[in-house]
Amino acid sequence: MESGPSQPPPAQQPPPVALGTGAVARRLGVSPTTLRSWERRYAIGPDRREAGRHRRWTPEDIARLELMCRLTAQGAPPSEAARVARGVAPDGPPAAAPAAPAPGGPRALRLGDVRPECRGLARAAVRLDAPAVEDLLASVLAELGPVTAWEEVIAPTLHAVGRKWASAGERYVEVEHLLSWYVSAALHRIRPAPDALPAPGPVPAPPVLLACTPGEQHSLPMEALAAALGERALPVRMFGAALPADALCEAVRRTGPRAVVLWAQSRTTADAALASAVAGIEWGPRGARGHSALLLAGPGWGSGAAAPPARAERLFGLRSGLAVIESVVAPGAPGNARGKAPGTAAGRAAPASCGS
């Protein structure tokens, strides 16, 4: 009796990808030290190790860790959270995990479709896990650079915290304050790479002056801009939050900046009269006076705000705003001789305000 044609063996499914400790820590918003501590204290480590004792976390391992993070964020002690995550009840059969009303628990931030690093940073911030927040910020800034890290990780997390705070009264203010503090500290640590520094010369290049309008306390977007300019080895003078009007005008006269960037978060701090005054300042010796390009950043300068001076240029988005600034400070760029702001399409590409 002849046998029929042999059937091909069923295709084998590829094994699940296992991640290293650092990648898992960034995804969950905990520090690698925390993961090692949980493994040592609560036996919630990976099921496998590679040669050299490197930890490799499978999707099942990560699911247990995600449950433990969710339970601790809801207030459960780590030891009890670990028992539930492992499926081990103290005096009985495996324990069932309590259902959460929303992914991540009631304290979770609504982030939408974002990078895994963003979710990890949000989880760490909600837990007030300062070491994890600090580690995650240092990691994403080093790996992605300040522009991508700000636009795709830091700013979405800050916005989510703000929305959570707005919908929960005075709750979560501590989350916003902690996250803002460590974001500011991480941005301040960015320094130009040695090979990006310009060669020393007899005449220093005119700087870019960054300041918030009087009464404006939201300076983080300008700190992100300062970090990005510094990474590009462009000279910056950063004056931070709520610079008084007289001090701003004096700083422009003393430094002779190629460009002045004014940030206003709200319409109440978008001072059109101050913008006109800054646009009209002349600096330099007689016979060779110049003007600074005036660049307005922040949602405060949007619709409904008092009309800014005609010579001012709006900045939209950190990345496109950098393109406008670089076109102003680059040698030979249009408008450099008299400091006129260029009307480039790059500056109008994105709907969001510069840095936020």
Protein Blocks (a to p, Z undefined) as FASTA:
>chain_A
ZZdddddddddddddddddfklmmmmnopafklmmmmmmmnopacfbdcehhiacddfkl
mmmmmmmmmmmmnopafklmmmmmnopafklccddddddfbghijkbccebjadfklmmm
mmmmmnopaklmmmmmmmmmmmnojmlmmmmmmmmmmmmmmmmmmmnojghklmmmmmmm
mmmmmmmmpccdfklpccddfbdcddddddddehiablklmmmmmmmmmmnopacddebj
hiafklmmmmmmmnopabdcdddfbfklmcfklmmmmmmpcedjehiaccdddddedjkl
mghiacddfkbccdehjklmmmmmmmmmpghiahklnopacfbfklmmpmbdehZZ
